[in-house]
Amino acid sequence: DEATDPSVCEENWECIQRFCEQVNADTEGPLSALRLLAHKIQSPQEGEALHALTVLETCVNNCGGRFHSEMAKFRFLNELIKVLSPKYYGIWSSEKVKSRVTEVIFSWTVWFPQEVKIQDAYQMLKKQGIVKEDPKLPEDKILPPPSPRSQNSIFDTDEEKSKLLARLLRSSHPEDLQAANRLIQSAVKEEQEKSAQVSRRVNTIREVSENVRRMEELLESSRRQELSPAGQETLQALSQHCEKLRPLLFRLASEAVADEEALAQILQASDQLSQALGQCRQAV
């Protein structure tokens, strides 16, 4: 609601970034986020719809393969099409919103050529005359930078795959070129999954650190004087939330077994969390 507030003219990048972090941290994040965003994009308030489209594009830029997979399903694409179609909300959606939605879908056909459903949805809009011509994508679109990614691609670190790809691309046989395409797509998917893992780890550790800090502040206050009912309620809510973070840390640790540095960070966060929860139980 804050990130798409129609009463605010400028984009609230802090809120948008927090939204993206929540999408990455939550198992059902992409599905829940797209459901919420579809509702906001269909808003009769132009400002709310435009802000929601900015949030959507930022998620595409920052939330990795799980988000891309969900947004490329007809379930979500149909919600965008409703904004353009005169049978649904196209009658009262503003031209500015319809133009942005068209730009978004068209940009995905360019950046995600492997997603057949996106291509089909866009071609259907053209066949029905809802989209007359391909929009010109603005070059000055203001978006925050994408999530940090590894400088090296998988082909830089896997010599065998690199040689195989080079051989397939030199071939004149169609089946070899198809195999090269599959190999590239597989590598891209693997890199996206790694990027999503790193993002989940960073966001979860940050969340643990922030919650532990707040718990310690409340516990310190309780040592000096009795906590107010509101303070006790906050401490209890923090404790319950931290209990839910524990299995997430265990899952991240199992993913990071091969990465000693990442595993050390996760185990340190887990220790901090356990100590804070132990102190909280003693205080209660």
Disulfide bonds with the S-S distance in Angstrom:
none
